[in-house]
Amino acid sequence: MSRIEESIDISRRPDEVFTYMTDPNHIAEWEESAAAVRTLSEGPLSVGSRFQVQRQIGRLEVPMTMEVTEFDPPRSWHFHGVDGPVRSDLRGTIEPLDDGQRSRLTLSLDLEPHGIGRVLVPLVVKPLVRKEIPRDEAQAKELLEAGAS
């Protein structure tokens, strides 16, 4: 599948954007399809940590377990879906702007279909996600610029 990639500039420092975007407790605040999130690993987020996102995809509620496969503060992260019919492969990167006073956030997502997901991804999920990612980034920008941490 082809990756979906979107970028947005945010008036917050890269470390602040990274901390907010990679905290599983904040995912449901900025990600439209995330109905709930629960951590599955103890301790601070790091490579190997897992969390579960309960996604609302149309009328379906789909749990997805994500594993952290890359964690390079404040530059990049990679969360990879490890179960379910649709497995997200999300990469996030943050570039400093204006001597580190602002940031450019780029989210890059690929969807790996399994089982019934082979039908759902091209017909339902990918068109929804293509529209959702720019809204998710705009929501994250709004929350971060309003003072979320």
Secondary structure, 3 states (H helix, E strand, C coil): CCCEEEEEEECCCHHHHHHHHCCHHHHHHHCCCEEEEEECCCCCCCCCCEEEEEEEECCEEEEEEEEEEEEECCCEEEEEECCCCEEEEEEEEEEEECCCCEEEEEEEEEEEECCCHHHHHHHHHHHHHHHHHHHHHHHHHHHHHCCCC
